[in-house]
Amino acid sequence: MKAKREYRRRTDIEVRVLDALVDRHEEGMTVFELRTQVDVDIDDLEDALGNLKEDGLIDAEKEDRRTLIKPDERVIPDPEEEGDEPTIVDRIIDRLPL
């Protein structure tokens, strides 16, 4: 599952982080799990997480001595509204270097 379209106009790393978190939005992910999933340098991941946190798009919760990062509810698409295929506009927006 991917983050809502309106949250995809961010840096590539931030979009990959959001997509990974949306895929596991119920259980959340640790920084190490995110790093493995997104496959970026820890400093780049830290910058992306900082930007997403500053914009209120992720939350960090401490559970069982682990810090889990979860996406904000507004980032998670509604399964009923999610289309099977991205539209041509979606594909063009994804390719634009914004």
C-alpha positions in Angstrom: 0.0 0.0 0.0 1.2 3.5 -0.7 0.7 6.8 1.1 -2.0 9.0 -0.1 -1.2 10.9 -3.3 -1.1 14.3 -1.6 1.8 13.1 0.6 3.9 11.8 -2.4 5.3 15.2 -3.4 8.2 14.9 -1.0 11.8 13.7 -1.3 12.2 10.2 -2.6 13.5 9.0 0.8 10.5 10.5 2.6 8.0 8.9 0.2 9.7 5.5 0.6 9.6 5.9 4.4 5.9 6.8 4.3 5.1 3.9 2.0 6.9 1.4 4.2 5.1 2.8 7.3 1.7 2.7 5.6 2.4 -1.0 4.7 2.8 -1.7 8.4 0.7 1.0 9.9 -0.9 -1.1 12.5 2.2 -2.5 14.1 4.7 0.3 13.3 8.4 -0.1 12.5 11.6 0.5 14.4 14.3 2.7 12.9 16.3 -0.5 12.0 13.4 -2.1 10.2 12.8 1.2 8.3 16.5 1.4 7.3 16.3 -2.2 6.0 13.1 -1.6 4.1 14.1 1.8 2.6 17.8 0.9 2.1 19.3 4.3 2.8 22.2 5.7 4.9 21.2 6.2 8.6 21.9 9.9 8.3 19.6 10.3 5.3 16.9 8.3 7.2 17.3 10.4 10.2 16.8 13.6 8.2 13.8 12.1 6.5 12.3 11.1 9.8 12.9 14.5 11.3 11.2 16.2 8.4 8.2 13.9 8.5 7.9 14.3 12.3 8.1 18.1 12.0 5.3 18.0 9.5 3.2 15.8 11.7 3.1 12.9 9.3 4.6 10.3 11.6 4.4 9.5 15.3 6.9 7.7 17.6 5.5 5.4 20.3 7.5 3.5 23.0 6.3 -0.1 23.4 8.0 -2.9 25.2 11.3 -0.9 25.4 11.3 -0.3 21.7 10.4 2.8 19.8 7.9 2.2 17.0 7.3 4.7 14.3 3.8 4.8 12.8 2.3 7.0 10.1 -0.3 9.6 11.0 -3.8 8.5 10.1 -4.3 11.1 7.4 -1.4 9.5 5.4 -3.0 6.1 5.2 -5.3 5.7 2.2 -8.8 4.5 2.6 -8.9 1.0 1.0 -12.3 1.7 -0.5 -11.0 4.8 -2.3 -7.8 3.2 -3.5 -7.7 2.4 -7.2 -6.0 -0.6 -8.7 -4.1 1.3 -11.3 -2.6 4.7 -10.9 -4.0 7.3 -13.3 -1.8 8.9 -16.0 -1.7 12.0 -13.8 -0.5 10.0 -10.8 2.3 8.6 -12.9 3.3 12.0 -14.2 3.3 13.5 -10.7 5.5 10.6 -9.4 8.1 11.3 -12.1 8.3 15.1 -11.6 11.3 16.1 -9.5 9.5 18.2 -6.9 
